Amino acid sequence: MKLTTADRIALEDQLDTLKRQAIDELRSAAPRMEEDAPSIVQDVHTHADDAEAEREQEVRSAGIEIDRLRLHDIEEAERRLACGRFGICVDCGEDIARLRLLAQPTAIRCAACQAALEAHRR
């Protein structure tokens, strides 16, 4: 099923909202990363303190990477929408279902191809 003009407008708005959220999350993570940087003056601490600080840093870094990838996917969806390639499965070339796109506007595969990809990864 082809997307209507109203669908396209709704998707543009949804992608814009998702993009702003991802950017806001990345911006809010930056000060926390700076706060976690080791200071010159350090209190007495243990190896457990160091391990916990390292674990927290790794979790934050992983979160930032997830947000970066999400932002990339959103920007790619915006490009596809702008150039007329939006809603076409990258694997089979068929249209991606309207409801799938409205639920997941960054989708690049139809449900069947996505399921096949996930089954192959297992």
Secondary structure, 3 states (H helix, E strand, C coil): CCCCHHHHHHHHHHHHHHHHHHHHHHHHHHHHHHHCCCCCCCCCCCHHHHHHHHHHHHHHHHHHHHHHHHHHHHHHHHHHHHHCCCCECCCCCCECCHHHHHHCCCCCCCHHHHHHHHHHHC
